[in-house]
Amino acid sequence: MTETLSRQPAPGPTAAPPAPRWGRTTLVLVAGLVLVAALGLVHVTQGTSDIGPVDLLRLVFGGGGGDSRTLDVLIGSRVPRLLAGLVVGIALGVSGALLQSVARNALATPDTLGVNAGAGFAVVLVAVLGTSLPALSTTAVAFAGGLLAAGLVLALSSGAAAGPTRLVLAGMVVTLALAAGSQALQLIDQESTVGLFAWGDGSLVQSGTDETMQVLPVIGVGVAAALLLCRPLDILALGDDTARVLGIKVGIIRVVAVIVAVLLAASAVSVAGKIGFVGLLAPTVVRLLGVHRLAGLIPAAAVAGCVVVLGADVLTRAVLGGAAGVDIPAGVVTSLFGAPVLIWLARRHRDSGPTRTPPAAGHPAGRSTRYFAVIVVVVSALLVAAVVVSMLIGDRIVLLGDVMNWIRGTAGGGVTFVLDQRFPRVVLCLLTGAALALAGAAVQAVARNPLAEPGILGVTGGAGVGAVALIVLVPGASAVSVSGVAAIGAVAAFVGVYLLAWRRGMSPDRLVLVGVGMGALTAAITTALVVRRQYDIGPALVWLAGSTYGRSLTDAGPVAVMLVLAVVLAVLSHRHLDLLALDEDTPRVLGVRLEPVRLAILGVAVLLTAAAVSAAGVIGFVGLVAPHAARAVVGGRHRRVLAVSALFGATLVCVADTVGRTVIAPGQLPAGLLTALLGTPYFLWLLWRSRARGAA
């Protein structure tokens, strides 16, 4: 099986499918159906009530007289849950197979194309607007959101044909932005969206079969349409030119296939929320079993999707008990299985798309020293203005004179209390923003990828697992211990990413893709930890959202120490960064020991990120946006880029924190959400610009 895959350029539909082997396809289908039946039988015997297999057998066969309570449990909860699992598995399995075939990319799934996130955002938005919809209308809303998200990702990734790195990065940022938007809407209107928190991570809990039965015809139409598309999509796998010669309307077939795939994924979201990675796992498993032709792949992927969803649900309740089926969303469990598969696929791919362009964007390094000095003065003035405004406004507005009195120690009690709370937050914003920006500049240079940032190395995800594990498992843990464990988690995750990405040397693309997979895995683990403890999870949620609320100057200490160390190293190694950003050969020719230098710089970037995340939680996009803005105004020399990046990063986080604690005062939006919302448009523009450059 593995040998079969190793002879192919990729484990997905990146090459023409081999000749059909209908005997194997039939065997896979029959075996899959038998497995689904077995899982279904076990599934209906699990649950929170004390009704077990014996009671169900009595009910079915009448021996001993089955009671009405058993029948009520079966009809009221277990059959609806089983039916939802089957419907979701079929829809996501077929959707994943279609998207992979259209994109000729094994990493194209409803998750990586942002379909699930777009569908979820649309449903949350409708809920916030106060509109109550029946199931079919919810499906229509989810379909519209998913279609827009998938269209955006495909447009940014050149129809997903430019390579897996571009596809995954585009999908990741669209997903992060939509997730941040959903979270912000839920924080703004918690009353209208209270029922959507568990739904957001995918839950099979059903109150009946009505919603599932209403969506079932839509999924049936989608599966039928997918089967009709099998032949043209198989021909498309031979190449666009060949397909056109054979009479296939390439553009129309692709558009129709994407619409059908999004319709299926959106239908699944409307039933059970965002259940991740089923669209990746199901087609991948089927191809591993030797089924490649779509006529066999699509029905087999549908069956495999059922196996994945039901298997995850059965395993969860078998290991953790019946209550775990309610507490732990099914989407978390499927993500725990799917993320390692994503890493495995990433290790098999090589990429050379436009995202590999060295990050020397902007003006060439020919600006004068006077120009650089002017830029530093202007950006410093912006930073000072951001700091002053941040001290003045918030849930209560104070005057500049109040601040001066507070500095002299003569302010009133109310003003003193307000500014005593604000000042540590402002300091932490400055240090965190500068640290993340410096780390981002270093990562982009080493990865030679202008779309990279520290978060894609698994650092923030690893820190999240460490911090949340301590918060959840050790209630009352001190902030210092939480920061320490978060730092350990960040470093451990990076070590894992680096080792997994190493294969006879380090490929920057492979490092990015494995990092994205590690991020998905750590996110699933973090969610599982959070949902296992239904109470006292407020600190964990605030930390994950990236907030400076309640922070003290003590929290800023480790960040300040790491910044001093980073500044010293930046002075010593900025020329190495210039060389690493060029290519693989130039540093070696000039005597640079590539791997040790690369690892050392990445290590410093990881420690900077770990210190920042440990102090202020998950704050994304700063490490991406700030270095780009710096290169745009001062050129590509890292001596200048690092200095201006730090100033831009500090300004961005300071502004985001100020906006977050002002717009809905006395409520607060975490700074991490604001940086994601502010940074996403810029990232999308960068991706579009690199697409245009690649097409030129």
Residue pairs with C-beta under 8 A, 6 or more apart in sequence:
1 288
1 289
1 290
4 290
5 11
5 287
5 288
8 14
8 15
9 15
10 106
10 348
10 349
11 106
11 284
11 287
11 288
11 345
11 348
12 100
12 104
12 105
12 106
12 107
12 108
12 283
12 284
12 287
12 345
13 100
13 101
13 104
13 105
13 106
13 237
13 292
14 104
14 105
14 106
15 237
16 237
16 238
16 239
17 234
17 237
17 292
17 293
17 294
18 292
20 292
20 293
20 295
20 296
21 290
21 291
22 296
24 289
24 290
24 291
25 291
25 293
25 296
25 300
28 286
28 289
28 290
28 291
28 296
28 300
29 296
29 299
29 300
29 303
32 300
32 303
32 304
32 306
32 307
33 303
35 307
36 86
36 303
36 306
36 307
36 310
39 306
39 307
39 310
39 311
39 314
40 82
40 86
40 310
42 314
42 318
43 78
43 81
43 82
43 85
43 310
43 313
43 314
44 56
44 74
44 78
44 79
44 82
45 52
45 53
45 56
46 78
46 314
46 317
46 318
46 322
46 325
47 73
47 77
47 78
47 317
47 322
47 325
48 322
48 323
48 325
48 326
49 73
49 77
49 322
51 69
51 70
51 73
51 74
55 66
55 67
55 70
56 70
56 74
57 63
58 64
58 65
58 66
58 70
59 66
59 67
59 70
59 71
59 74
60 66
76 208
77 206
79 209
80 206
80 207
80 208
80 209
80 212
81 204
81 205
81 206
81 313
81 325
82 310
83 206
83 209
83 212
83 213
84 204
84 206
84 212
84 271
84 272
85 204
85 272
85 306
85 309
85 310
85 313
85 330
86 306
86 309
86 310
87 212
87 215
87 216
87 219
87 267
87 268
87 271
88 204
88 268
88 271
88 272
88 275
88 278
88 305
88 309
89 278
89 282
89 302
89 304
89 305
89 306
89 307
89 308
89 309
89 310
90 219
90 223
90 302
90 305
90 306
91 219
91 222
91 264
91 265
91 267
91 268
91 305
92 110
92 264
92 265
92 268
92 275
92 278
92 279
92 282
92 305
92 309
93 278
93 279
93 282
93 283
93 301
93 302
93 303
93 304
93 305
93 306
93 308
94 222
94 223
94 226
94 261
94 264
94 298
94 301
94 302
94 305
95 109
95 110
95 115
95 222
95 261
95 262
95 264
95 265
95 268
95 279
96 109
96 110
96 261
96 278
96 279
96 280
96 281
96 282
96 283
96 301
96 305
97 226
97 282
97 283
97 286
97 294
97 297
97 298
97 301
98 226
98 229
98 233
98 257
98 258
98 260
98 261
98 264
98 298
99 108
99 109
99 110
99 113
99 257
99 258
99 261
99 279
100 106
100 108
100 109
100 283
101 233
101 236
101 237
101 257
101 294
101 297
102 108
102 160
102 233
102 236
102 254
102 257
102 258
102 261
103 154
103 159
103 160
103 161
103 167
104 160
104 161
104 236
104 237
105 160
105 161
105 164
105 167
106 164
106 283
106 284
106 345
107 164
107 167
107 168
107 280
107 342
107 345
107 346
107 349
107 513
108 160
108 167
109 277
109 279
109 280
110 116
110 146
110 261
110 262
110 265
110 268
110 279
111 171
111 175
111 276
111 277
111 279
111 280
111 338
112 153
112 167
112 168
112 171
112 172
112 280
113 149
113 150
113 153
113 154
113 160
113 167
113 171
114 146
114 149
114 150
114 152
114 153
114 171
114 174
114 175
114 178
115 146
115 147
115 149
115 150
115 261
115 262
115 265
115 266
116 146
116 175
116 265
116 269
116 274
116 275
116 276
117 149
117 174
117 175
117 178
117 179
117 182
117 274
118 145
118 146
118 147
118 148
118 149
118 150
118 174
118 178
119 141
119 142
119 143
119 145
119 146
119 149
119 265
119 266
119 269
119 270
119 274
120 142
120 145
120 178
120 179
120 182
120 200
120 269
120 273
120 274
121 145
121 149
121 178
121 179
121 181
121 182
122 141
122 142
122 144
122 145
122 146
123 138
123 141
123 142
123 145
123 196
123 269
123 270
124 182
124 185
124 186
124 193
124 196
124 200
125 145
125 185
126 133
126 138
126 141
127 189
127 192
127 193
127 196
128 185
128 188
128 189
128 192
128 193
130 192
133 141
134 214
135 210
135 211
135 214
135 215
135 270
135 271
136 214
136 215
136 218
138 270
139 215
139 218
139 266
139 267
139 270
142 266
142 267
142 269
142 270
143 262
143 263
143 266
143 267
145 266
146 262
146 265
146 266
146 269
147 258
147 259
147 262
147 266
149 174
149 175
149 178
150 258
150 261
150 262
151 258
152 170
152 174
152 684
153 160
153 167
153 170
153 171
153 174
154 160
154 258
155 688
156 166
156 170
156 174
156 684
156 687
156 688
156 691
157 166
157 167
157 170
157 171
157 687
157 691
158 166
158 691
158 694
158 695
159 254
160 167
162 353
162 354
162 691
162 694
163 349
163 351
163 352
163 353
163 355
163 509
164 345
164 346
164 349
164 351
164 513
165 351
165 353
165 355
165 356
165 449
165 509
165 512
165 513
166 351
166 353
166 354
166 355
166 687
166 691
168 346
168 512
168 513
168 516
169 355
169 451
169 456
169 512
169 516
169 687
170 687
172 456
172 516
172 519
173 680
173 683
173 684
173 687
174 680
174 684
176 620
176 676
176 680
177 676
177 677
177 680
180 672
180 673
180 676
180 677
180 680
181 677
182 200
183 545
183 673
184 669
184 673
184 677
185 193
186 193
186 196
186 197
187 667
187 669
187 670
187 673
188 664
188 667
188 669
198 205
198 273
198 329
198 531
199 272
199 273
200 273
200 274
201 273
201 274
201 329
201 331
201 332
201 527
201 531
202 272
202 273
202 274
202 275
202 276
202 329
202 330
202 331
202 332
202 334
203 272
203 273
203 329
203 330
203 331
204 272
204 309
204 313
204 325
204 330
205 325
205 326
206 212
211 270
211 271
212 271
215 267
215 270
215 271
218 263
218 267
219 264
219 267
219 268
222 260
222 263
222 264
222 267
223 264
223 298
223 302
225 256
225 260
226 257
226 260
226 261
226 264
226 298
227 295
227 298
227 299
229 253
229 256
229 257
229 260
229 294
230 293
230 294
230 295
230 298
231 294
231 295
232 243
232 248
232 253
233 253
233 257
233 294
234 293
234 294
234 295
235 242
235 243
235 246
235 248
236 243
236 248
236 250
236 253
236 254
240 250
243 250
244 250
265 279
268 275
272 330
272 331
273 329
273 331
274 331
275 309
275 329
275 330
275 331
275 334
276 331
276 334
276 335
276 338
276 520
276 524
277 334
277 335
277 337
277 338
277 339
277 341
277 342
277 520
278 305
278 308
278 309
278 334
278 338
279 305
280 338
280 341
280 342
280 345
281 304
281 305
281 308
281 334
281 337
281 338
281 341
282 301
282 302
282 304
282 305
282 307
282 308
283 297
283 301
283 304
284 341
284 345
285 304
285 308
286 297
286 300
286 301
286 304
287 297
289 300
291 297
291 300
308 334
308 337
309 330
309 334
312 330
312 333
312 334
312 337
313 325
313 330
313 333
315 333
316 324
316 325
316 328
316 330
316 333
317 324
317 325
320 328
327 531
327 532
327 534
328 528
328 531
328 532
329 527
329 531
332 524
332 527
332 528
332 531
333 528
335 520
335 521
335 523
335 524
335 527
336 521
336 524
336 525
336 528
338 520
339 517
339 518
339 520
339 521
339 524
340 517
340 521
342 516
342 517
342 520
343 500
343 513
343 514
343 517
343 518
343 521
346 510
346 513
346 514
346 516
346 517
347 500
347 501
347 503
347 510
347 513
347 514
349 509
349 510
349 513
350 507
350 509
350 510
351 509
351 513
352 509
353 694
354 690
354 691
354 693
354 694
355 449
355 450
355 451
355 687
355 690
356 448
356 449
356 508
356 509
357 448
357 450
357 690
357 693
358 448
358 450
358 581
358 582
358 583
359 444
359 445
359 448
359 449
359 450
359 581
359 627
359 628
359 631
359 636
360 581
360 631
360 635
360 636
361 450
361 628
361 631
361 632
361 636
362 631
362 632
362 633
362 634
362 635
362 636
363 632
363 633
363 634
363 635
364 635
364 636
365 635
365 636
365 637
366 635
367 634
367 635
367 640
371 634
372 634
372 640
375 633
375 634
375 644
376 643
376 644
376 647
379 644
379 647
379 648
379 651
380 647
382 647
382 651
383 430
383 647
383 650
383 651
383 654
386 651
386 654
386 655
386 658
387 426
387 430
387 654
388 400
389 658
390 422
390 425
390 426
390 429
390 654
390 655
390 657
390 658
391 398
391 403
391 419
391 422
391 423
391 426
392 398
392 399
392 400
392 403
393 658
393 662
394 418
394 422
394 658
394 661
394 662
394 665
395 661
395 662
395 665
395 666
395 668
396 414
396 418
398 415
398 418
398 419
402 411
402 415
402 419
403 419
405 411
405 415
406 415
406 416
406 419
411 419
424 548
424 551
424 552
424 553
424 555
424 556
425 548
425 549
425 551
425 657
426 654
426 657
427 553
427 556
428 548
428 551
428 555
428 556
428 559
428 615
428 616
429 548
429 616
429 650
429 653
429 654
429 656
429 657
429 671
430 650
430 653
430 654
431 556
431 559
431 560
431 563
431 612
431 615
431 650
432 548
432 559
432 612
432 615
432 616
432 619
432 622
432 653
433 622
433 626
433 646
433 649
433 650
433 651
433 652
433 653
433 654
434 563
434 646
434 647
434 649
434 650
435 559
435 562
435 563
435 566
435 608
435 609
435 611
435 612
435 649
436 454
436 608
436 609
436 612
436 619
436 622
436 623
436 626
436 649
436 653
437 622
437 623
437 626
437 627
437 630
437 645
437 646
437 648
437 649
437 650
437 652
438 563
438 566
438 570
438 605
438 608
438 642
438 645
438 646
438 649
439 454
439 566
439 604
439 605
439 606
439 608
439 609
439 612
439 623
440 452
440 453
440 454
440 605
440 622
440 623
440 624
440 626
440 627
440 645
440 649
441 577
441 623
441 626
441 627
441 630
441 638
441 641
441 642
441 645
442 577
442 601
442 602
442 604
442 605
443 452
443 453
443 454
443 457
443 602
443 605
443 623
444 450
444 452
444 453
444 581
444 624
444 627
445 577
445 578
445 580
445 581
445 601
445 638
446 508
446 577
446 580
446 598
446 601
446 602
446 605
447 508
447 511
447 512
448 508
448 580
448 581
448 583
449 508
449 509
449 512
450 628
450 686
450 690
451 624
451 683
451 686
451 687
451 690
452 508
452 512
452 624
453 620
453 621
453 623
453 624
454 460
454 605
454 606
454 608
454 609
454 623
455 461
455 519
455 609
455 618
455 620
455 623
456 512
456 515
456 516
456 519
457 493
457 494
457 497
457 511
457 515
457 518
457 602
457 605
457 606
457 609
458 493
458 494
458 496
458 497
458 514
458 515
458 518
458 519
458 522
459 490
459 493
459 494
459 606
459 609
459 610
459 613
460 490
460 519
460 609
460 613
460 618
460 620
461 493
461 518
461 519
461 521
461 522
461 523
461 526
462 489
462 490
462 491
462 492
462 493
462 494
462 496
462 518
462 522
463 486
463 487
463 489
463 490
463 493
463 609
463 610
463 613
463 614
463 618
464 486
464 489
464 522
464 523
464 526
464 543
464 544
464 613
464 618
465 489
465 493
465 522
465 525
465 526
465 529
466 485
466 486
466 487
466 488
466 489
466 490
466 492
467 482
467 483
467 485
467 486
467 489
467 540
467 543
467 614
467 617
468 526
468 529
468 530
468 540
468 543
468 544
469 485
469 489
469 529
470 477
470 481
470 482
470 485
470 486
471 477
471 482
471 537
471 539
471 540
471 543
472 529
472 530
472 532
472 533
472 537
472 540
473 529
474 481
475 536
479 552
479 554
479 555
480 554
482 543
482 614
483 555
483 558
483 614
483 615
484 614
486 610
486 613
486 614
487 558
487 607
487 610
487 611
487 614
490 606
490 609
490 610
490 613
490 614
491 606
491 607
491 610
493 518
493 522
494 602
494 606
496 518
497 511
497 514
497 515
497 518
498 506
498 511
498 599
498 602
500 514
500 518
501 507
501 510
501 511
501 513
501 514
501 515
503 510
505 595
506 595
506 598
526 544
529 540
530 537
530 540
530 541
530 544
542 549
542 617
542 670
543 617
543 618
544 617
544 618
545 617
545 618
545 670
545 672
545 673
546 616
546 617
546 618
546 619
546 620
546 670
546 671
546 672
546 673
546 675
547 616
547 617
547 660
547 668
547 670
547 671
547 672
548 616
548 657
548 671
549 661
549 668
549 670
551 615
551 616
555 615
555 616
556 615
558 611
558 614
558 615
559 611
559 612
559 615
561 611
562 607
562 608
562 611
562 612
563 608
565 604
565 607
566 604
566 608
569 604
570 638
570 642
573 597
573 601
574 637
574 638
574 639
574 642
575 638
576 587
576 592
576 597
576 601
577 601
577 638
577 642
578 636
578 637
578 638
579 586
579 587
579 590
579 592
580 587
580 592
580 594
580 597
580 598
580 601
581 636
581 638
584 594
587 594
587 597
588 594
609 623
612 619
613 619
616 671
616 672
617 670
617 672
618 672
619 653
619 656
619 671
619 672
619 675
620 672
620 675
620 676
620 679
621 675
621 676
621 678
621 679
621 680
621 683
622 649
622 652
622 653
622 675
622 679
623 649
624 679
624 683
625 648
625 652
625 678
625 679
625 682
625 683
626 645
626 646
626 648
626 649
626 652
627 641
627 645
628 682
628 686
629 644
629 645
629 648
630 640
630 641
630 642
630 644
630 645
630 648
631 641
633 644
634 640
634 641
634 644
635 641
652 675
652 678
652 679
653 671
653 675
656 671
656 674
656 675
656 678
657 671
657 674
659 669
659 674
660 668
660 669
660 670
660 671
660 673
660 674
661 668
661 669
663 669
